[in-house]
Amino acid sequence: MNYPSDAELDRFIRTRLQLLGIDLSVLPEEDADAPADQARVVAAVRRLLRDQMPVVSDFPLDPISVPPVLYTSALSGRLHG
């Protein structure tokens, strides 16, 4: 399996964060004195994705199984109450 390059992952991460409404541009690009900067945030997410990719890619897909459904706590309280 060919994993994405760092540049490809960086583009994915920035796009995904932007779609979620997270604006990295409010952080400095690189500043060792800042509590967070763009480079460190993207690197941390990239590490997380790299650590999880083998786990997710090795997950067997069963076309017969029903995928899990997540319910919010508010919704689940109404379903059971």
C-alpha positions, 0 to 999 in steps of 0.5 A: 500500500502506498501511503500519502506523502507528508505534503499530501497529508499536510494539504488534507489536514489543512483542508479538513481543519478548514472544513471543520471551521478551524482557522490555523492562520490565527497561529504563527507559522513557526514560533518556538516561544508560542504555545502552538504554531501551525507547523506543530499542529499539522505535524501532530495531526500528521503523526496521529494519522500515520500512527492510525493508518495501518490500523484503519487500513488493516480493518477487514470490511464485511459487506454483510455487517452493519456499521456502528452508528453513533448517537449523541447523548441527547438523542440516546436519552430519548430513544431509551426513555 
